[in-house]
Amino acid sequence: MCCRAHAQTGVPSSVPSLDSWKALETPAGADLLARCSELELRHPAHLARLRCDYDADVVAAAVELTLARRAARTKFPDLSGSLWADRVGLEMASSPAAAAWKAARFVRLLGRASHVYDLCCGIGADAMGLARAGLNVSAADICDVRAWMCAKNARCETRVTDVTDMELEPGVAVHIDPQRRSGVARRTPRLEDLEPSLEFARSLMEQKRPCCVKLFPGVRFDQLPAGEVELLSERSRLRQALLWTGLLAGACRTATLLDSGATLSGKPGAAPIGPIGAFVHTVDPAVERAELIGALAGQFGLTTPHASSGLLNADSAIDSPFLRPYRVLEELAWSLARARRVVRSLGGGIVAVKTRGKTVDPDRVQAQLRGKGERALVVFVLRFGAKVRCVICESVQHSELGMQDVQPQADGSV
C-alpha cells in the first residue's frame, strides 16, 4: 500500500524516513509524542517550538503519527492510541470489520493456523485481522516504513520487498491489496492503474493458490479473472470489492453488509418491472453494485418501477437488512410547483430529496420544497426512461416493521 514511493526506498514522498519513525520508540520520542498529543499541530508556532527541541524529521514523524491516531479514533476506536500509521496509510487500510470478515473466510475454508501471505500489506490492517483469526501471516510491502508499521501493528513476520520478486511457498494462500500507481490522478481508478498489476495477481491464481484480491468498488467485473466477486458495504457505504479464487471462491457474486454480517449470493440479474406499490424500498449499495437486485427481489416477490431507479416495490414494508422501506404517500410527474403543493397538503416540514444522475439538484430542491409542518418527508425525483417522476414518501420506522408478517418466497435468508 505504498503511495508516491521513491523508486529506490519505496518510501512515500509524504512520509518521514524509517529512522525518524523508529526514534519515536525512544524515551525522547515518547516525550515528543506526549507533547504533540496536547497541541494543535496545524499551528505554525507550535511546530516551530517543537523543532527547536527535537530533530525536524523526528518532529515530522511525531506530528504525522499523532494526526493519524486522531483520525483513527473512528476507524480503529480500540487501537487509535497505539496504532502505528500515517494518514494516507490509514485511509487506504481495511476497517477492522472488513479485515475480520475476510480473515473468517480464510479460516473457514482453509483451516485455522493456515499460512497466508499478505502482500502490499500497508500499515497491517488486514494482517491484524488475519493474525487475530489464528492464521500464520507473512506480510510484505515495498515501503520500508509501512512494512515496519505492519510488523508493529500485526506482530507478524514482515518483509520489505517488491512482492513481484518474492518466491512464495507453493500452495500458500494470498491476500493482496494492489494500489493506484503514483502519478495517476483519475477520479475513477482503472485496473491498469494498479500496482502490482492485475496480471501479477492472475499469475498467482494460475499457480492454483487460493487468493483474495482487494479492489475498488467500481471495478469492471468483465475485466476480472474467473472467481467470486464480493462487494462489502459498511454503514451503507461501499468499501471494497473482493475477488476470491481457488478454494476461497464460492458463489458467482456476493453482497455483504459488514454491520450485520448479512450476505446475499447469487447470479447477476435485474428485478422485474412493476408499478409503484404502497411501499418502495431503497437497496443497500453492495446489493446494487453486485448486480443482485434481481436475486433480492426474487426472494420477496418484489418489482422495480424502472431498471435504473434503485427502488423495489411492495404492498407492505419488507424487514430486511438489505432494504430500507418508505411508505408511498403520492406519486406524480415531476413538477416543482406540484410537488410543493403536495408537500404542503401533507403537512410536510423537513424534506430529504433523493435523486440519481443529476436529475435535479437535491440541495436546492429540498430547500424549495421545505414546508412549515412537522412531518418529515422523503421525495424521490427519478428519471424513468424519458419521464421524470416524483414519489413522495415517509420513512417506515423499525418498530413498524415488527408488525409486518412478510417472509421470503424462496429458500435462503436476507
C-alpha positions in Angstrom: 0.0 0.0 0.0 2.8 2.4 -0.8 1.8 5.7 -2.3 4.0 8.0 -4.4 7.0 5.9 -3.4 10.6 6.9 -4.1 12.0 4.4 -6.7 14.8 3.0 -4.5 13.4 3.0 -1.0 9.7 2.6 -1.6 9.1 5.4 1.0 6.1 7.6 0.1 7.4 11.1 -0.5 5.0 12.5 2.1 6.1 10.1 4.9 9.2 10.7 7.1 12.1 8.2 6.9 12.1 5.0 8.8 14.8 6.2 11.2 12.6 9.1 12.2 9.7 6.7 13.0 11.9 4.4 15.0 13.2 7.4 17.0 9.6 7.7 18.4 10.1 4.4 20.3 12.9 6.0 22.4 12.2 7.8 25.7 12.8 11.2 24.0 10.3 10.1 21.2 7.7 9.2 23.8 8.1 12.7 25.4 7.7 14.3 22.0 4.5 12.3 21.3 3.1 13.3 24.7 3.7 17.0 23.8 2.2 16.5 20.4 -0.9 15.0 21.9 -1.6 18.2 23.8 -1.1 20.7 20.9 -3.0 22.0 17.9 -0.5 20.6 15.4 -1.6 22.8 12.5 -0.4 25.9 14.4 2.9 27.1 12.9 4.2 28.4 16.3 3.6 25.1 18.0 5.5 23.2 15.3 8.4 25.8 15.4 8.7 25.3 19.2 8.9 21.5 18.7 11.6 21.8 16.1 13.7 23.9 18.5 13.7 21.0 20.9 13.8 17.9 18.6 15.2 16.9 15.2 12.9 18.3 12.5 12.5 14.9 10.7 11.5 13.2 14.0 9.1 16.0 14.7 7.6 15.4 11.2 7.1 11.7 12.1 5.6 12.5 15.5 3.2 15.0 14.0 2.1 12.6 11.3 1.6 9.8 13.8 -0.4 12.0 16.2 -2.6 13.2 13.4 -3.1 9.7 12.1 -4.0 8.4 15.6 -6.5 11.2 16.0 -8.1 10.3 12.6 -8.1 6.6 13.6 -10.5 7.1 16.5 -13.4 6.5 14.2 -11.9 3.7 12.1 -9.9 1.9 14.8 -11.5 3.1 18.1 -9.9 0.3 20.1 -6.4 0.9 18.7 -6.1 4.5 18.0 -3.8 5.3 20.9 -1.3 2.5 20.0 -1.7 2.2 16.2 1.4 3.0 14.1 0.2 4.7 10.9 0.5 7.7 8.7 -2.7 9.3 7.4 -2.5 8.1 3.8 -1.8 4.5 5.1 -4.7 4.8 7.5 -7.1 5.9 4.8 -6.2 3.0 2.5 -6.3 0.4 5.3 -9.2 -2.0 5.6 -11.5 -1.4 8.5 -11.4 -3.9 11.4 -14.8 -5.2 10.3 -13.6 -5.8 6.7 -10.4 -7.4 7.8 -12.1 -9.7 10.3 -14.7 -10.7 7.6 -12.0 -11.7 5.1 -10.0 -13.5 7.8 -13.0 -15.5 8.8 -13.3 -16.9 5.2 -9.7 -17.9 5.2 -10.2 -19.8 8.5 -13.5 -21.4 7.5 -12.2 -22.7 4.1 -8.5 -23.3 4.8 -8.4 -24.0 8.5 -7.1 -22.2 11.5 -3.3 -21.8 11.6 -3.1 -21.9 7.8 -0.2 -19.9 6.3 -1.3 -16.8 4.5 0.7 -14.2 2.6 -0.5 -10.6 3.0 1.1 -8.8 0.0 1.2 -5.0 -0.2 0.3 -5.1 3.5 0.5 -1.3 4.2 0.1 -0.5 7.8 -1.1 -4.0 8.5 -4.9 -3.7 8.9 -5.6 -6.9 7.0 -2.6 -8.6 8.6 -4.0 -7.8 12.0 -7.3 -9.4 11.1 -5.7 -12.5 9.7 -3.4 -12.9 12.7 -6.2 -12.4 15.2 -8.1 -15.1 13.5 -5.3 -17.5 14.3 -3.7 -17.6 10.9 0.1 -17.7 10.3 0.7 -14.4 8.5 3.7 -13.5 6.4 3.4 -9.8 5.2 5.4 -7.8 2.7 5.4 -4.3 1.3 7.8 -2.3 -0.9 7.6 0.6 1.5 10.0 0.1 4.5 8.0 2.5 6.7 4.7 0.7 6.0 6.3 -2.7 6.4 7.7 -1.6 9.8 4.2 -0.3 10.8 2.7 -3.6 9.8 5.2 -5.5 12.0 4.4 -3.3 14.9 0.6 -3.4 14.5 0.1 -7.1 13.5 3.1 -8.6 15.2 3.8 -10.8 12.3 6.7 -11.6 10.1 7.1 -8.7 7.6 9.5 -8.2 4.8 10.5 -5.1 2.8 10.4 -6.2 -0.9 8.8 -5.8 -4.2 6.2 -8.5 -3.9 6.5 -9.4 -7.6 10.0 -10.6 -6.9 9.1 -12.8 -4.0 9.4 -16.6 -4.1 6.2 -17.7 -2.5 5.8 -21.1 -0.9 3.7 -23.3 -3.3 0.0 -23.6 -2.5 0.0 -21.0 0.3 -3.0 -18.6 0.2 -2.6 -14.9 -0.7 -4.3 -11.7 0.3 -3.1 -8.8 -1.9 -4.1 -5.2 -1.9 -2.7 -3.5 -5.1 -2.8 0.3 -5.1 -3.1 3.0 -7.6 0.2 3.8 -9.3 1.9 7.1 -8.4 1.1 10.0 -10.8 -2.4 8.6 -11.7 -4.9 11.3 -10.9 -8.1 9.8 -12.5 -11.1 10.3 -10.2 -12.3 6.8 -11.1 -9.4 4.3 -10.9 -8.9 1.6 -13.5 -7.4 -1.9 -13.3 -4.5 -0.8 -15.5 -3.7 1.9 -12.8 -3.0 -0.7 -10.2 0.5 -1.7 -8.9 1.2 -4.6 -8.8 -0.8 -5.1 -11.9 -3.8 -7.5 -12.2 -1.5 -9.7 -14.4 0.6 -10.4 -11.3 -2.5 -11.4 -9.4 -3.6 -13.5 -12.3 -0.2 -15.3 -12.2 -0.8 -16.1 -8.5 -4.1 -17.6 -9.4 -2.6 -19.7 -12.2 -0.4 -21.3 -9.6 -3.5 -22.9 -8.1 -3.2 -21.0 -4.9 -6.2 -19.6 -3.0 -6.3 -15.8 -3.5 -8.2 -12.8 -2.3 -7.6 -9.6 -4.3 -8.8 -6.4 -2.7 -10.1 -4.0 -5.4 -12.0 -0.7 -5.6 -15.8 -1.0 -5.6 -16.2 0.5 -9.1 -14.1 -2.2 -10.8 -15.3 -3.6 -14.1 -16.3 -7.2 -13.4 -15.9 -8.2 -17.1 -12.2 -7.5 -16.9 -11.5 -9.8 -13.9 -10.3 -13.4 -13.9 -12.8 -16.1 -13.1 -13.8 -16.2 -9.4 -16.3 -14.9 -6.9 -16.8 -11.1 -6.7 -17.9 -9.9 -3.2 -18.9 -6.3 -2.5 -18.6 -5.1 1.1 -20.6 -2.2 2.5 -20.3 -0.7 5.9 -22.7 1.9 7.3 -24.5 1.9 4.0 -21.3 2.9 2.0 -19.4 0.7 -0.4 -16.0 -0.1 1.0 -14.3 -2.8 -1.1 -14.7 -5.2 -3.9 -13.0 -8.6 -3.4 -12.1 -11.2 -5.9 -12.0 -14.7 -4.4 -10.4 -17.5 -6.3 -9.4 -21.1 -5.9 -10.5 -22.8 -2.7 -11.7 -19.4 -1.3 -14.3 -18.8 -4.1 -17.9 -19.7 -3.7 -20.9 -18.1 -5.4 -20.7 -16.1 -8.6 -21.5 -12.8 -6.9 -22.0 -11.8 -3.2 -23.1 -8.7 -1.4 -22.1 -8.4 2.3 -23.2 -5.9 5.0 -20.4 -5.7 7.5 -22.5 -4.0 10.1 -24.9 -7.0 10.4 -22.9 -9.8 8.7 -25.8 -10.3 6.3 -24.9 -11.8 3.0 -26.7 -12.3 -0.3 -25.3 -14.5 -3.0 -26.5 -15.4 -6.5 -26.2 -14.6 -10.2 -26.4 -11.1 -11.5 -29.8 -10.1 -12.8 -32.5 -7.3 -12.8 -35.8 -7.2 -11.0 -39.0 -7.4 -13.0 -40.7 -4.1 -13.8 -43.9 -3.3 -12.0 -46.0 -0.3 -10.7 -45.1 1.5 -7.6 -47.0 0.0 -4.7 -47.9 1.1 -1.2 -44.2 1.0 -0.3 -40.9 1.5 -2.0 -37.5 0.3 -0.7 -34.0 1.6 -1.4 -31.4 -1.1 -1.7 -28.0 -1.3 0.0 -25.3 -0.3 -2.4 -23.5 -3.6 -2.1 -26.5 -5.4 -3.5 -26.9 -2.9 -6.3 -23.2 -2.8 -7.2 -23.1 -6.7 -7.1 -26.0 -6.6 -9.6 -28.0 -8.8 -7.2 -31.2 -6.7 -7.2 -32.9 -9.4 -9.2 -31.9 -12.1 -6.7 -33.1 -9.9 -3.7 -36.4 -9.1 -5.5 -37.0 -12.7 -6.3 -36.7 -13.7 -2.6 -39.6 -11.4 -1.6 -41.6 -11.2 -4.9 -40.7 -7.6 -5.5 -40.7 -5.4 -8.6 -38.9 -2.2 -9.6 -40.6 0.8 -11.2 -37.6 1.2 -13.6 -34.4 -0.7 -14.1 -32.2 2.3 -13.2 -34.3 3.5 -10.2 -32.6 1.6 -7.4 -36.1 1.1 -5.9 -38.1 -2.0 -5.2 -41.9 -2.0 -4.9 -44.1 -3.9 -2.4 -47.5 -3.9 -0.9 -46.1 -3.9 2.6 -42.8 -2.9 4.2 -40.1 -5.6 4.0 -37.9 -6.2 7.0 -34.5 -7.0 5.5 -31.1 -5.6 6.3 -30.6 -5.0 2.6 -33.7 -2.8 2.2 -34.9 0.5 3.7 -38.7 0.9 3.4 -40.7 4.1 2.7 -44.4 4.4 2.7 -45.7 6.0 -0.5 -47.9 9.0 0.0 -48.1 10.4 -3.5 -46.7 9.7 -7.0 -46.8 12.2 -9.8 -45.0 13.5 -12.8 -42.2 15.8 -11.6 -43.1 19.4 -11.3 -41.6 21.6 -8.6 -44.8 23.6 -8.1 -47.0 20.5 -7.9 -44.6 18.7 -5.6 -44.5 21.8 -3.3 -48.3 21.8 -3.1 -48.5 18.1 -2.2 -45.8 18.5 0.4 -47.8 21.4 2.0 -51.1 19.4 1.9 -49.3 16.5 3.7 -48.1 18.8 6.5 -44.6 18.4 5.4 -41.7 20.2 7.1 -38.2 19.0 6.6 -37.8 17.3 3.2 -35.0 15.0 2.1 -34.6 14.7 -1.7 -33.1 11.6 -3.3 -32.2 11.6 -7.0 -29.8 10.0 -9.5 -27.8 11.1 -12.4 -28.2 14.8 -11.6 -31.9 14.7 -12.5 -32.3 17.6 -10.1 -30.1 19.4 -7.6 -31.2 17.8 -4.3 -29.9 20.5 -2.0 -31.7 23.3 -3.9 -34.9 21.3 -4.4 -35.2 20.2 -0.8 -34.8 23.9 0.3 -37.6 24.8 -2.2 -39.9 22.0 -1.0 -39.5 22.5 2.7 -42.7 23.4 4.4 -43.9 24.7 7.8 -45.4 21.5 9.0 -43.8 18.9 11.4 -44.0 15.9 9.1 -40.6 14.7 7.8 -40.9 13.6 4.2 -38.6 11.9 1.6 -39.1 12.8 -2.1 -37.6 10.7 -4.8 -37.1 12.5 -8.1 -36.0 9.9 -10.6 -35.9 9.5 -14.4 -37.9 6.6 -15.6 -36.8 6.5 -19.3 -37.9 9.7 -20.9 -40.1 10.7 -18.0 -39.2 12.2 -14.6 -41.3 11.0 -11.8 -41.7 12.2 -8.2 -42.5 9.8 -5.4 -43.3 11.5 -2.0 -42.9 9.2 1.0 -42.2 8.9 4.6 -39.7 6.6 6.3 -41.0 3.4 7.9 -39.7 3.2 11.5 -38.1 0.0 12.7 -40.8 -0.5 15.3 -43.4 -0.7 12.5 -41.6 -3.5 10.7 -42.2 -5.8 13.6 -45.9 -5.6 12.7 -45.3 -7.0 9.2 -45.5 -10.7 8.6 -43.6 -11.0 5.4 -41.5 -14.0 4.5 -39.1 -14.6 1.6 -40.7 -16.5 -1.3 -37.6 -18.6 -1.9 -35.2 -20.5 0.2 -32.4 -18.5 1.8 -32.2 -15.7 4.2 -31.6 -12.0 3.7 
